[in-house]
Each structure stands twice: as C-alpha cells, then as structure tokens.
Amino acid sequence: PYSNMRYCAALPGENAECVCAGLRTVFEHIGAVPLTLVLDNATGAGHRVAWDRVSIVKVFELFVEHYRLETRFCNPN
C-alpha cells in the first residue's frame, strides 16, 4: 500500500554496518520489518561471486538472521 513512500537516512558510508544501521532506522520509522528485503546491488551487504550469486558479509548475515529476513539481489554487481 505504500510503494511510493520515501524515507531518507544519511549515513557515513556504504559498508555493511551503515547498510544495517540504515535499514534498522527504516524499520523503526515504519514500525515493521518486511518479510523480504530486495536489494538492487550488493554494495555493503556482500560481493558478487558469480553471475547469479552473492556472498553476504558476516555483519549483514547476522542482521538478516536477527530480523528473520529473506533477501534477494536484483543487480549484484
């Protein structure tokens, strides 16, 4: 229902810690956690290891496990 909703959080980088902090800020702002998180690239969350595979960094992996998220990467390069 809120597909056009926008929210912005300025962070100092694109590393896993900043990605997780930004997502947590969004979750707190909307008061919910999505079932599936779709990322348009792997910057900060992981690294592309094959055309269709992403190796997720440990910090982001722990974040995903904590919030019980399913993740998908649309453009992992």
PQR file with spaces between the fields and no chain letter, atoms N, CA, C, O and H, PARSE charges and radii, in Angstrom:
ATOM       1  N    PRO     1       0.807   -1.221    0.000 -0.5600 1.5000
ATOM       2  CA   PRO     1       0.000    0.000    0.000  0.2800 2.0000
ATOM       3  C    PRO     1       0.839    1.270    0.000  0.5500 1.7000
ATOM       4  O    PRO     1       0.337    2.330   -0.374 -0.5500 1.4000
ATOM       5  N    TYR     2       2.093    1.195    0.406 -0.4000 1.5000
ATOM       6  CA   TYR     2       2.942    2.382    0.488 -0.0000 2.0000
ATOM       7  C    TYR     2       4.119    2.277   -0.468  0.5500 1.7000
ATOM       8  O    TYR     2       5.238    2.642   -0.107 -0.5500 1.4000
ATOM       9  H    TYR     2       2.501    0.334    0.710  0.4000 1.0000
ATOM      10  N    SER     3       3.895    1.796   -1.655 -0.4000 1.5000
ATOM      11  CA   SER     3       5.002    1.569   -2.582 -0.0000 2.0000
ATOM      12  C    SER     3       5.701    2.851   -3.002  0.5500 1.7000
ATOM      13  O    SER     3       6.857    2.806   -3.424 -0.5500 1.4000
ATOM      14  H    SER     3       2.987    1.499   -1.948  0.4000 1.0000
ATOM      15  N    ASN     4       5.040    3.980   -2.899 -0.4000 1.5000
ATOM      16  CA   ASN     4       5.666    5.250   -3.265 -0.0000 2.0000
ATOM      17  C    ASN     4       6.154    6.034   -2.050  0.5500 1.7000
ATOM      18  O    ASN     4       6.562    7.188   -2.185 -0.5500 1.4000
ATOM      19  H    ASN     4       4.101    4.017   -2.556  0.4000 1.0000
ATOM      20  N    MET     5       6.118    5.429   -0.881 -0.4000 1.5000
ATOM      21  CA   MET     5       6.571    6.092    0.339 -0.0000 2.0000
ATOM      22  C    MET     5       8.085    6.248    0.297  0.5500 1.7000
ATOM      23  O    MET     5       8.799    5.361   -0.171 -0.5500 1.4000
ATOM      24  H    MET     5       5.787    4.492   -0.771  0.4000 1.0000
ATOM      25  N    ARG     6       8.565    7.386    0.794 -0.4000 1.5000
ATOM      26  CA   ARG     6      10.006    7.637    0.813 -0.0000 2.0000
ATOM      27  C    ARG     6      10.457    8.000    2.223  0.5500 1.7000
ATOM      28  O    ARG     6       9.732    8.634    2.989 -0.5500 1.4000
ATOM      29  H    ARG     6       7.985    8.106    1.174  0.4000 1.0000
ATOM      30  N    TYR     7      11.669    7.581    2.536 -0.4000 1.5000
ATOM      31  CA   TYR     7      12.279    7.908    3.819 -0.0000 2.0000
ATOM      32  C    TYR     7      13.781    7.936    3.585  0.5500 1.7000
ATOM      33  O    TYR     7      14.312    7.081    2.877 -0.5500 1.4000
ATOM      34  H    TYR     7      12.258    7.066    1.914  0.4000 1.0000
ATOM      35  N    CYS     8      14.461    8.894    4.163 -0.4000 1.5000
ATOM      36  CA   CYS     8      15.887    9.064    3.918 -0.0000 2.0000
ATOM      37  C    CYS     8      16.652    9.069    5.235  0.5500 1.7000
ATOM      38  O    CYS     8      16.218    9.680    6.211 -0.5500 1.4000
ATOM      39  H    CYS     8      14.029    9.589    4.738  0.4000 1.0000
ATOM      40  N    ALA     9      17.783    8.391    5.258 -0.4000 1.5000
ATOM      41  CA   ALA     9      18.675    8.406    6.413 -0.0000 2.0000
ATOM      42  C    ALA     9      20.097    8.585    5.892  0.5500 1.7000
ATOM      43  O    ALA     9      20.590    7.753    5.131 -0.5500 1.4000
ATOM      44  H    ALA     9      18.136    7.894    4.465  0.4000 1.0000
ATOM      45  N    ALA    10      20.755    9.665    6.296 -0.4000 1.5000
ATOM      46  CA   ALA    10      22.137    9.922    5.869 -0.0000 2.0000
ATOM      47  C    ALA    10      23.100    9.117    6.734  0.5500 1.7000
ATOM      48  O    ALA    10      23.029    9.160    7.962 -0.5500 1.4000
ATOM      49  H    ALA    10      20.354   10.342    6.914  0.4000 1.0000
ATOM      50  N    LEU    11      23.996    8.387    6.085 -0.4000 1.5000
ATOM      51  CA   LEU    11      24.975    7.562    6.785 -0.0000 2.0000
ATOM      52  C    LEU    11      26.357    7.831    6.203  0.5500 1.7000
ATOM      53  O    LEU    11      26.463    8.276    5.060 -0.5500 1.4000
ATOM      54  H    LEU    11      24.053    8.352    5.087  0.4000 1.0000
ATOM      55  N    PRO    12      27.423    7.568    6.968 -0.5600 1.5000
ATOM      56  CA   PRO    12      28.766    7.939    6.525  0.2800 2.0000
ATOM      57  C    PRO    12      29.398    7.036    5.465  0.5500 1.7000
ATOM      58  O    PRO    12      30.472    7.362    4.959 -0.5500 1.4000
ATOM      59  N    GLY    13      28.771    5.919    5.116 -0.4000 1.5000
ATOM      60  CA   GLY    13      29.402    5.035    4.141 -0.0000 2.0000
ATOM      61  C    GLY    13      28.433    4.035    3.555  0.5500 1.7000
ATOM      62  O    GLY    13      27.231    4.081    3.816 -0.5500 1.4000
ATOM      63  H    GLY    13      27.899    5.654    5.528  0.4000 1.0000
ATOM      64  N    GLU    14      28.977    3.125    2.751 -0.4000 1.5000
ATOM      65  CA   GLU    14      28.176    2.068    2.130 -0.0000 2.0000
ATOM      66  C    GLU    14      28.643    0.690    2.590  0.5500 1.7000
ATOM      67  O    GLU    14      28.456   -0.300    1.882 -0.5500 1.4000
ATOM      68  H    GLU    14      29.953    3.088    2.539  0.4000 1.0000
ATOM      69  N    ASN    15      29.245    0.628    3.769 -0.4000 1.5000
ATOM      70  CA   ASN    15      29.691   -0.664    4.286 -0.0000 2.0000
ATOM      71  C    ASN    15      28.526   -1.387    4.969  0.5500 1.7000
ATOM      72  O    ASN    15      27.437   -0.828    5.106 -0.5500 1.4000
ATOM      73  H    ASN    15      29.396    1.432    4.344  0.4000 1.0000
ATOM      74  N    ALA    16      28.756   -2.609    5.388 -0.4000 1.5000
ATOM      75  CA   ALA    16      27.695   -3.423    5.980 -0.0000 2.0000
ATOM      76  C    ALA    16      27.113   -2.785    7.235  0.5500 1.7000
ATOM      77  O    ALA    16      25.905   -2.849    7.460 -0.5500 1.4000
ATOM      78  H    ALA    16      29.640   -3.063    5.277  0.4000 1.0000
ATOM      79  N    GLU    17      27.958   -2.176    8.047 -0.4000 1.5000
ATOM      80  CA   GLU    17      27.477   -1.544    9.271 -0.0000 2.0000
ATOM      81  C    GLU    17      26.500   -0.415    8.957  0.5500 1.7000
ATOM      82  O    GLU    17      25.473   -0.278    9.623 -0.5500 1.4000
ATOM      83  H    GLU    17      28.940   -2.124    7.864  0.4000 1.0000
ATOM      84  N    CYS    18      26.812    0.390    7.951 -0.4000 1.5000
ATOM      85  CA   CYS    18      25.932    1.504    7.568 -0.0000 2.0000
ATOM      86  C    CYS    18      24.644    0.996    6.929  0.5500 1.7000
ATOM      87  O    CYS    18      23.568    1.538    7.184 -0.5500 1.4000
ATOM      88  H    CYS    18      27.645    0.279    7.410  0.4000 1.0000
ATOM      89  N    VAL    19      24.745   -0.037    6.105 -0.4000 1.5000
ATOM      90  CA   VAL    19      23.545   -0.618    5.492 -0.0000 2.0000
ATOM      91  C    VAL    19      22.613   -1.133    6.585  0.5500 1.7000
ATOM      92  O    VAL    19      21.408   -0.882    6.545 -0.5500 1.4000
ATOM      93  H    VAL    19      25.618   -0.478    5.898  0.4000 1.0000
ATOM      94  N    CYS    20      23.162   -1.848    7.553 -0.4000 1.5000
ATOM      95  CA   CYS    20      22.348   -2.388    8.644 -0.0000 2.0000
ATOM      96  C    CYS    20      21.750   -1.273    9.499  0.5500 1.7000
ATOM      97  O    CYS    20      20.578   -1.338    9.869 -0.5500 1.4000
ATOM      98  H    CYS    20      24.140   -2.051    7.586  0.4000 1.0000
ATOM      99  N    ALA    21      22.542   -0.259    9.812 -0.4000 1.5000
ATOM     100  CA   ALA    21      22.038    0.864   10.615 -0.0000 2.0000
ATOM     101  C    ALA    21      20.922    1.597    9.881  0.5500 1.7000
ATOM     102  O    ALA    21      19.919    1.971   10.489 -0.5500 1.4000
ATOM     103  H    ALA    21      23.495   -0.207    9.512  0.4000 1.0000
ATOM     104  N    GLY    22      21.090    1.803    8.591 -0.4000 1.5000
ATOM     105  CA   GLY    22      20.063    2.477    7.801 -0.0000 2.0000
ATOM     106  C    GLY    22      18.777    1.675    7.732  0.5500 1.7000
ATOM     107  O    GLY    22      17.688    2.229    7.883 -0.5500 1.4000
ATOM     108  H    GLY    22      21.905    1.500    8.097  0.4000 1.0000
ATOM     109  N    LEU    23      18.894    0.382    7.507 -0.4000 1.5000
ATOM     110  CA   LEU    23      17.705   -0.465    7.452 -0.0000 2.0000
ATOM     111  C    LEU    23      16.998   -0.509    8.801  0.5500 1.7000
ATOM     112  O    LEU    23      15.769   -0.468    8.865 -0.5500 1.4000
ATOM     113  H    LEU    23      19.779   -0.068    7.384  0.4000 1.0000
ATOM     114  N    ARG    24      17.770   -0.591    9.870 -0.4000 1.5000
ATOM     115  CA   ARG    24      17.168   -0.586   11.211 -0.0000 2.0000
ATOM     116  C    ARG    24      16.404    0.710   11.455  0.5500 1.7000
ATOM     117  O    ARG    24      15.314    0.691   12.028 -0.5500 1.4000
ATOM     118  H    ARG    24      18.768   -0.624    9.818  0.4000 1.0000
ATOM     119  N    THR    25      16.970    1.837   11.024 -0.4000 1.5000
ATOM     120  CA   THR    25      16.302    3.129   11.156 -0.0000 2.0000
ATOM     121  C    THR    25      14.975    3.126   10.400  0.5500 1.7000
ATOM     122  O    THR    25      13.966    3.617   10.906 -0.5500 1.4000
ATOM     123  H    THR    25      17.855    1.853   10.559  0.4000 1.0000
ATOM     124  N    VAL    26      14.980    2.580    9.204 -0.4000 1.5000
ATOM     125  CA   VAL    26      13.745    2.497    8.408 -0.0000 2.0000
ATOM     126  C    VAL    26      12.723    1.598    9.102  0.5500 1.7000
ATOM     127  O    VAL    26      11.551    1.959    9.200 -0.5500 1.4000
ATOM     128  H    VAL    26      15.800    2.181    8.793  0.4000 1.0000
ATOM     129  N    PHE    27      13.153    0.440    9.580 -0.4000 1.5000
ATOM     130  CA   PHE    27      12.235   -0.478   10.263 -0.0000 2.0000
ATOM     131  C    PHE    27      11.596    0.205   11.472  0.5500 1.7000
ATOM     132  O    PHE    27      10.393    0.075   11.702 -0.5500 1.4000
ATOM     133  H    PHE    27      14.106    0.147    9.501  0.4000 1.0000
ATOM     134  N    GLU    28      12.402    0.927   12.236 -0.4000 1.5000
ATOM     135  CA   GLU    28      11.867    1.634   13.404 -0.0000 2.0000
ATOM     136  C    GLU    28      10.899    2.733   12.979  0.5500 1.7000
ATOM     137  O    GLU    28       9.877    2.947   13.631 -0.5500 1.4000
ATOM     138  H    GLU    28      13.378    1.033   12.050  0.4000 1.0000
ATOM     139  N    HIS    29      11.212    3.423   11.898 -0.4000 1.5000
ATOM     140  CA   HIS    29      10.356    4.511   11.415 -0.0000 2.0000
ATOM     141  C    HIS    29       8.988    3.993   10.969  0.5500 1.7000
ATOM     142  O    HIS    29       7.962    4.598   11.278 -0.5500 1.4000
ATOM     143  H    HIS    29      12.042    3.249   11.368  0.4000 1.0000
ATOM     144  N    ILE    30       8.977    2.879   10.246 -0.4000 1.5000
ATOM     145  CA   ILE    30       7.703    2.358    9.751 -0.0000 2.0000
ATOM     146  C    ILE    30       7.011    1.452   10.767  0.5500 1.7000
ATOM     147  O    ILE    30       5.840    1.109   10.603 -0.5500 1.4000
ATOM     148  H    ILE    30       9.811    2.388    9.996  0.4000 1.0000
ATOM     149  N    GLY    31       7.733    1.068   11.811 -0.4000 1.5000
ATOM     150  CA   GLY    31       7.141    0.240   12.856 -0.0000 2.0000
ATOM     151  C    GLY    31       6.902   -1.204   12.445  0.5500 1.7000
ATOM     152  O    GLY    31       6.032   -1.879   12.996 -0.5500 1.4000
ATOM     153  H    GLY    31       8.684    1.347   11.944  0.4000 1.0000
ATOM     154  N    ALA    32       7.672   -1.672   11.480 -0.4000 1.5000
ATOM     155  CA   ALA    32       7.511   -3.043   10.999 -0.0000 2.0000
ATOM     156  C    ALA    32       8.789   -3.492   10.296  0.5500 1.7000
ATOM     157  O    ALA    32       9.646   -2.683    9.940 -0.5500 1.4000
ATOM     158  H    ALA    32       8.379   -1.124   11.032  0.4000 1.0000
ATOM     159  N    VAL    33       8.888   -4.794   10.110 -0.4000 1.5000
ATOM     160  CA   VAL    33      10.008   -5.382    9.375 -0.0000 2.0000
ATOM     161  C    VAL    33       9.420   -6.171    8.208  0.5500 1.7000
ATOM     162  O    VAL    33       8.524   -6.989    8.415 -0.5500 1.4000
ATOM     163  H    VAL    33       8.191   -5.451   10.399  0.4000 1.0000
ATOM     164  N    PRO    34       9.901   -5.945    6.993 -0.5600 1.5000
ATOM     165  CA   PRO    34       9.349   -6.686    5.851  0.2800 2.0000
ATOM     166  C    PRO    34       9.749   -8.160    5.902  0.5500 1.7000
ATOM     167  O    PRO    34      10.740   -8.526    6.535 -0.5500 1.4000
ATOM     168  N    LEU    35       8.981   -8.978    5.241 -0.4000 1.5000
ATOM     169  CA   LEU    35       9.325  -10.398    5.160 -0.0000 2.0000
ATOM     170  C    LEU    35      10.481  -10.627    4.200  0.5500 1.7000
ATOM     171  O    LEU    35      11.335  -11.483    4.433 -0.5500 1.4000
ATOM     172  H    LEU    35       8.176   -8.680    4.727  0.4000 1.0000
ATOM     173  N    THR    36      10.503   -9.855    3.119 -0.4000 1.5000
ATOM     174  CA   THR    36      11.541   -9.983    2.099 -0.0000 2.0000
ATOM     175  C    THR    36      12.187   -8.633    1.853  0.5500 1.7000
ATOM     176  O    THR    36      11.503   -7.619    1.719 -0.5500 1.4000
ATOM     177  H    THR    36       9.810   -9.159    2.930  0.4000 1.0000
ATOM     178  N    LEU    37      13.495   -8.632    1.796 -0.4000 1.5000
ATOM     179  CA   LEU    37      14.262   -7.424    1.522 -0.0000 2.0000
ATOM     180  C    LEU    37      14.897   -7.584    0.143  0.5500 1.7000
ATOM     181  O    LEU    37      15.706   -8.487   -0.069 -0.5500 1.4000
ATOM     182  H    LEU    37      14.051   -9.456    1.905  0.4000 1.0000
ATOM     183  N    VAL    38      14.533   -6.713   -0.790 -0.4000 1.5000
ATOM     184  CA   VAL    38      15.070   -6.768   -2.147 -0.0000 2.0000
ATOM     185  C    VAL    38      16.077   -5.639   -2.302  0.5500 1.7000
ATOM     186  O    VAL    38      15.726   -4.465   -2.188 -0.5500 1.4000
ATOM     187  H    VAL    38      13.875   -5.979   -0.618  0.4000 1.0000
ATOM     188  N    LEU    39      17.325   -5.996   -2.561 -0.4000 1.5000
ATOM     189  CA   LEU    39      18.399   -5.020   -2.712 -0.0000 2.0000
ATOM     190  C    LEU    39      18.771   -4.917   -4.182  0.5500 1.7000
ATOM     191  O    LEU    39      18.838   -5.927   -4.883 -0.5500 1.4000
ATOM     192  H    LEU    39      17.611   -6.950   -2.654  0.4000 1.0000
ATOM     193  N    ASP    40      19.013   -3.699   -4.648 -0.4000 1.5000
ATOM     194  CA   ASP    40      19.312   -3.535   -6.069 -0.0000 2.0000
ATOM     195  C    ASP    40      20.769   -3.793   -6.409  0.5500 1.7000
ATOM     196  O    ASP    40      21.102   -3.965   -7.581 -0.5500 1.4000
ATOM     197  H    ASP    40      18.959   -2.879   -4.078  0.4000 1.0000
ATOM     198  N    ASN    41      21.641   -3.822   -5.420 -0.4000 1.5000
ATOM     199  CA   ASN    41      23.021   -4.248   -5.648 -0.0000 2.0000
ATOM     200  C    ASN    41      23.589   -4.755   -4.336  0.5500 1.7000
ATOM     201  O    ASN    41      22.940   -4.645   -3.295 -0.5500 1.4000
ATOM     202  H    ASN    41      21.371   -3.682   -4.468  0.4000 1.0000
ATOM     203  N    ALA    42      24.776   -5.301   -4.371 -0.4000 1.5000
ATOM     204  CA   ALA    42      25.336   -5.946   -3.189 -0.0000 2.0000
ATOM     205  C    ALA    42      26.276   -5.048   -2.392  0.5500 1.7000
ATOM     206  O    ALA    42      26.881   -5.506   -1.423 -0.5500 1.4000
ATOM     207  H    ALA    42      25.303   -5.390   -5.216  0.4000 1.0000
ATOM     208  N    THR    43      26.411   -3.791   -2.774 -0.4000 1.5000
ATOM     209  CA   THR    43      27.341   -2.901   -2.085 -0.0000 2.0000
ATOM     210  C    THR    43      27.035   -2.863   -0.594  0.5500 1.7000
ATOM     211  O    THR    43      25.913   -2.557   -0.194 -0.5500 1.4000
ATOM     212  H    THR    43      25.919   -3.418   -3.561  0.4000 1.0000
ATOM     213  N    GLY    44      28.017   -3.170    0.211 -0.4000 1.5000
ATOM     214  CA   GLY    44      27.849   -3.146    1.654 -0.0000 2.0000
ATOM     215  C    GLY    44      27.303   -4.432    2.225  0.5500 1.7000
ATOM     216  O    GLY    44      27.690   -4.826    3.326 -0.5500 1.4000
ATOM     217  H    GLY    44      28.929   -3.419   -0.115  0.4000 1.0000
ATOM     218  N    ALA    45      26.425   -5.090    1.518 -0.4000 1.5000
ATOM     219  CA   ALA    45      25.809   -6.313    2.019 -0.0000 2.0000
ATOM     220  C    ALA    45      26.614   -7.554    1.652  0.5500 1.7000
ATOM     221  O    ALA    45      26.564   -8.561    2.358 -0.5500 1.4000
ATOM     222  H    ALA    45      26.111   -4.769    0.624  0.4000 1.0000
ATOM     223  N    GLY    46      27.346   -7.485    0.564 -0.4000 1.5000
ATOM     224  CA   GLY    46      28.103   -8.644    0.119 -0.0000 2.0000
ATOM     225  C    GLY    46      28.837   -8.363   -1.169  0.5500 1.7000
ATOM     226  O    GLY    46      28.977   -7.215   -1.593 -0.5500 1.4000
ATOM     227  H    GLY    46      27.387   -6.667   -0.010  0.4000 1.0000
ATOM     228  N    HIS    47      29.303   -9.429   -1.780 -0.4000 1.5000
ATOM     229  CA   HIS    47      30.076   -9.311   -3.011 -0.0000 2.0000
ATOM     230  C    HIS    47      29.599  -10.358   -4.006  0.5500 1.7000
ATOM     231  O    HIS    47      29.293  -11.491   -3.634 -0.5500 1.4000
ATOM     232  H    HIS    47      29.190  -10.361   -1.436  0.4000 1.0000
ATOM     233  N    ARG    48      29.542   -9.975   -5.250 -0.4000 1.5000
ATOM     234  CA   ARG    48      29.141  -10.922   -6.290 -0.0000 2.0000
ATOM     235  C    ARG    48      30.257  -11.946   -6.475  0.5500 1.7000
ATOM     236  O    ARG    48      31.422  -11.584   -6.643 -0.5500 1.4000
ATOM     237  H    ARG    48      29.792   -9.055   -5.552  0.4000 1.0000
ATOM     238  N    VAL    49      29.893  -13.218   -6.442 -0.4000 1.5000
ATOM     239  CA   VAL    49      30.869  -14.291   -6.647 -0.0000 2.0000
ATOM     240  C    VAL    49      30.595  -15.051   -7.937  0.5500 1.7000
ATOM     241  O    VAL    49      31.448  -15.806   -8.404 -0.5500 1.4000
ATOM     242  H    VAL    49      28.947  -13.512   -6.306  0.4000 1.0000
ATOM     243  N    ALA    50      29.437  -14.864   -8.504 -0.4000 1.5000
ATOM     244  CA   ALA    50      29.064  -15.452   -9.792 -0.0000 2.0000
ATOM     245  C    ALA    50      27.952  -14.587  -10.360  0.5500 1.7000
ATOM     246  O    ALA    50      27.420  -13.713   -9.674 -0.5500 1.4000
ATOM     247  H    ALA    50      28.744  -14.252   -8.124  0.4000 1.0000
ATOM     248  N    TRP    51      27.606  -14.833  -11.606 -0.4000 1.5000
ATOM     249  CA   TRP    51      26.580  -14.016  -12.266 -0.0000 2.0000
ATOM     250  C    TRP    51      25.300  -13.936  -11.436  0.5500 1.7000
ATOM     251  O    TRP    51      24.665  -12.884  -11.376 -0.5500 1.4000
ATOM     252  H    TRP    51      28.038  -15.543  -12.163  0.4000 1.0000
ATOM     253  N    ASP    52      24.922  -15.037  -10.798 -0.4000 1.5000
ATOM     254  CA   ASP    52      23.654  -15.087  -10.081 -0.0000 2.0000
ATOM     255  C    ASP    52      23.802  -15.349   -8.582  0.5500 1.7000
ATOM     256  O    ASP    52      22.831  -15.715   -7.920 -0.5500 1.4000
ATOM     257  H    ASP    52      25.439  -15.892  -10.847  0.4000 1.0000
ATOM     258  N    ARG    53      25.010  -15.166   -8.044 -0.4000 1.5000
ATOM     259  CA   ARG    53      25.225  -15.436   -6.616 -0.0000 2.0000
ATOM     260  C    ARG    53      25.938  -14.283   -5.942  0.5500 1.7000
ATOM     261  O    ARG    53      26.801  -13.628   -6.527 -0.5500 1.4000
ATOM     262  H    ARG    53      25.799  -14.869   -8.582  0.4000 1.0000
ATOM     263  N    VAL    54      25.552  -14.049   -4.685 -0.4000 1.5000
ATOM     264  CA   VAL    54      26.180  -13.017   -3.869 -0.0000 2.0000
ATOM     265  C    VAL    54      26.679  -13.664   -2.589  0.5500 1.7000
ATOM     266  O    VAL    54      25.957  -14.432   -1.953 -0.5500 1.4000
ATOM     267  H    VAL    54      24.851  -14.581   -4.210  0.4000 1.0000
ATOM     268  N    SER    55      27.905  -13.357   -2.213 -0.4000 1.5000
ATOM     269  CA   SER    55      28.450  -13.789   -0.935 -0.0000 2.0000
ATOM     270  C    SER    55      28.166  -12.672    0.066  0.5500 1.7000
ATOM     271  O    SER    55      28.712  -11.575   -0.047 -0.5500 1.4000
ATOM     272  H    SER    55      28.492  -12.734   -2.730  0.4000 1.0000
ATOM     273  N    ILE    56      27.312  -12.958    1.040 -0.4000 1.5000
ATOM     274  CA   ILE    56      26.897  -11.946    2.013 -0.0000 2.0000
ATOM     275  C    ILE    56      27.952  -11.833    3.109  0.5500 1.7000
ATOM     276  O    ILE    56      28.444  -12.846    3.607 -0.5500 1.4000
ATOM     277  H    ILE    56      26.869  -13.850    1.132  0.4000 1.0000
ATOM     278  N    VAL    57      28.301  -10.597    3.486 -0.4000 1.5000
ATOM     279  CA   VAL    57      29.281  -10.384    4.553 -0.0000 2.0000
ATOM     280  C    VAL    57      28.656  -10.752    5.899  0.5500 1.7000
ATOM     281  O    VAL    57      27.437  -10.688    6.059 -0.5500 1.4000
ATOM     282  H    VAL    57      27.901   -9.775    3.081  0.4000 1.0000
ATOM     283  N    LYS    58      29.484  -11.132    6.856 -0.4000 1.5000
ATOM     284  CA   LYS    58      29.023  -11.669    8.140 -0.0000 2.0000
ATOM     285  C    LYS    58      28.106  -10.704    8.892  0.5500 1.7000
ATOM     286  O    LYS    58      27.082  -11.123    9.430 -0.5500 1.4000
ATOM     287  H    LYS    58      30.475  -11.184    6.726  0.4000 1.0000
ATOM     288  N    VAL    59      28.455   -9.431    8.935 -0.4000 1.5000
ATOM     289  CA   VAL    59      27.637   -8.451    9.668 -0.0000 2.0000
ATOM     290  C    VAL    59      26.221   -8.413    9.097  0.5500 1.7000
ATOM     291  O    VAL    59      25.246   -8.410    9.848 -0.5500 1.4000
ATOM     292  H    VAL    59      29.287   -9.090    8.497  0.4000 1.0000
ATOM     293  N    PHE    60      26.112   -8.383    7.773 -0.4000 1.5000
ATOM     294  CA   PHE    60      24.793   -8.342    7.143 -0.0000 2.0000
ATOM     295  C    PHE    60      24.064   -9.670    7.332  0.5500 1.7000
ATOM     296  O    PHE    60      22.847   -9.692    7.516 -0.5500 1.4000
ATOM     297  H    PHE    60      26.905   -8.386    7.163  0.4000 1.0000
ATOM     298  N    GLU    61      24.799  -10.764    7.288 -0.4000 1.5000
ATOM     299  CA   GLU    61      24.201  -12.084    7.520 -0.0000 2.0000
ATOM     300  C    GLU    61      23.570  -12.155    8.911  0.5500 1.7000
ATOM     301  O    GLU    61      22.459  -12.661    9.065 -0.5500 1.4000
ATOM     302  H    GLU    61      25.788  -10.746    7.138  0.4000 1.0000
ATOM     303  N    LEU    62      24.273  -11.652    9.917 -0.4000 1.5000
ATOM     304  CA   LEU    62      23.737  -11.641   11.281 -0.0000 2.0000
ATOM     305  C    LEU    62      22.513  -10.738   11.392  0.5500 1.7000
ATOM     306  O    LEU    62      21.558  -11.068   12.094 -0.5500 1.4000
ATOM     307  H    LEU    62      25.176  -11.241    9.792  0.4000 1.0000
ATOM     308  N    PHE    63      22.539   -9.605   10.705 -0.4000 1.5000
ATOM     309  CA   PHE    63      21.405   -8.684   10.681 -0.0000 2.0000
ATOM     310  C    PHE    63      20.178   -9.381   10.090  0.5500 1.7000
ATOM     311  O    PHE    63      19.084   -9.309   10.650 -0.5500 1.4000
ATOM     312  H    PHE    63      23.316   -9.337   10.134  0.4000 1.0000
ATOM     313  N    VAL    64      20.368  -10.051    8.960 -0.4000 1.5000
ATOM     314  CA   VAL    64      19.282  -10.764    8.280 -0.0000 2.0000
ATOM     315  C    VAL    64      18.721  -11.867    9.179  0.5500 1.7000
ATOM     316  O    VAL    64      17.505  -12.045    9.255 -0.5500 1.4000
ATOM     317  H    VAL    64      21.257  -10.109    8.504  0.4000 1.0000
ATOM     318  N    GLU    65      19.592  -12.599    9.851 -0.4000 1.5000
ATOM     319  CA   GLU    65      19.146  -13.653   10.765 -0.0000 2.0000
ATOM     320  C    GLU    65      18.372  -13.064   11.939  0.5500 1.7000
ATOM     321  O    GLU    65      17.348  -13.613   12.346 -0.5500 1.4000
ATOM     322  H    GLU    65      20.580  -12.454    9.789  0.4000 1.0000
ATOM     323  N    HIS    66      18.854  -11.953   12.483 -0.4000 1.5000
ATOM     324  CA   HIS    66      18.190  -11.319   13.626 -0.0000 2.0000
ATOM     325  C    HIS    66      16.757  -10.914   13.287  0.5500 1.7000
ATOM     326  O    HIS    66      15.836  -11.154   14.068 -0.5500 1.4000
ATOM     327  H    HIS    66      19.686  -11.507   12.152  0.4000 1.0000
ATOM     328  N    TYR    67      16.578  -10.300   12.123 -0.4000 1.5000
ATOM     329  CA   TYR    67      15.249   -9.833   11.718 -0.0000 2.0000
ATOM     330  C    TYR    67      14.461  -10.881   10.929  0.5500 1.7000
ATOM     331  O    TYR    67      13.331  -10.623   10.514 -0.5500 1.4000
ATOM     332  H    TYR    67      17.326  -10.105   11.489  0.4000 1.0000
ATOM     333  N    ARG    68      15.051  -12.057   10.722 -0.4000 1.5000
ATOM     334  CA   ARG    68      14.405  -13.160   10.002 -0.0000 2.0000
ATOM     335  C    ARG    68      13.926  -12.730    8.615  0.5500 1.7000
ATOM     336  O    ARG    68      12.785  -12.969    8.222 -0.5500 1.4000
ATOM     337  H    ARG    68      15.968  -12.267   11.060  0.4000 1.0000
ATOM     338  N    LEU    69      14.830  -12.096    7.902 -0.4000 1.5000
ATOM     339  CA   LEU    69      14.526  -11.589    6.567 -0.0000 2.0000
ATOM     340  C    LEU    69      14.886  -12.599    5.489  0.5500 1.7000
ATOM     341  O    LEU    69      15.831  -13.373    5.636 -0.5500 1.4000
ATOM     342  H    LEU    69      15.758  -11.902    8.221  0.4000 1.0000
ATOM     343  N    GLU    70      14.133  -12.580    4.425 -0.4000 1.5000
ATOM     344  CA   GLU    70      14.535  -13.259    3.197 -0.0000 2.0000
ATOM     345  C    GLU    70      15.137  -12.161    2.329  0.5500 1.7000
ATOM     346  O    GLU    70      14.572  -11.071    2.242 -0.5500 1.4000
ATOM     347  H    GLU    70      13.365  -11.951    4.306  0.4000 1.0000
ATOM     348  N    THR    71      16.266  -12.426    1.689 -0.4000 1.5000
ATOM     349  CA   THR    71      16.898  -11.400    0.859 -0.0000 2.0000
ATOM     350  C    THR    71      16.981  -11.848   -0.593  0.5500 1.7000
ATOM     351  O    THR    71      17.118  -13.032   -0.900 -0.5500 1.4000
ATOM     352  H    THR    71      16.724  -13.312    1.760  0.4000 1.0000
ATOM     353  N    ARG    72      16.893  -10.858   -1.474 -0.4000 1.5000
ATOM     354  CA   ARG    72      17.089  -11.080   -2.908 -0.0000 2.0000
ATOM     355  C    ARG    72      17.904   -9.920   -3.442  0.5500 1.7000
ATOM     356  O    ARG    72      17.729   -8.779   -3.016 -0.5500 1.4000
ATOM     357  H    ARG    72      16.781   -9.895   -1.225  0.4000 1.0000
ATOM     358  N    PHE    73      18.790  -10.213   -4.369 -0.4000 1.5000
ATOM     359  CA   PHE    73      19.610   -9.188   -5.005 -0.0000 2.0000
ATOM     360  C    PHE    73      19.230   -9.110   -6.478  0.5500 1.7000
ATOM     361  O    PHE    73      19.356  -10.091   -7.212 -0.5500 1.4000
ATOM     362  H    PHE    73      18.933  -11.140   -4.714  0.4000 1.0000
ATOM     363  N    CYS    74      18.765   -7.938   -6.908 -0.4000 1.5000
ATOM     364  CA   CYS    74      18.335   -7.751   -8.304 -0.0000 2.0000
ATOM     365  C    CYS    74      19.510   -7.580   -9.247  0.5500 1.7000
ATOM     366  O    CYS    74      19.526   -8.143  -10.342 -0.5500 1.4000
ATOM     367  H    CYS    74      18.662   -7.142   -6.312  0.4000 1.0000
ATOM     368  N    ASN    75      20.499   -6.798   -8.818 -0.4000 1.5000
ATOM     369  CA   ASN    75      21.631   -6.441   -9.672 -0.0000 2.0000
ATOM     370  C    ASN    75      22.894   -6.522   -8.824  0.5500 1.7000
ATOM     371  O    ASN    75      23.385   -5.493   -8.363 -0.5500 1.4000
ATOM     372  H    ASN    75      20.486   -6.340   -7.928  0.4000 1.0000
ATOM     373  N    PRO    76      23.428   -7.715   -8.608 -0.5600 1.5000
ATOM     374  CA   PRO    76      24.505   -7.894   -7.642  0.2800 2.0000
ATOM     375  C    PRO    76      25.896   -7.451   -8.078  0.5500 1.7000
ATOM     376  O    PRO    76      26.876   -8.030   -7.610 -0.5500 1.4000
ATOM     377  N    ASN    77      26.031   -6.454   -8.950 -0.4000 1.5000
ATOM     378  CA   ASN    77      27.381   -6.014   -9.312 -0.0000 2.0000
ATOM     379  C    ASN    77      27.654   -4.625   -8.843  0.5500 1.7000
ATOM     380  O    ASN    77      28.745   -4.101   -9.066 -0.5500 1.4000
ATOM     381  H    ASN    77      25.234   -5.983   -9.330  0.4000 1.0000
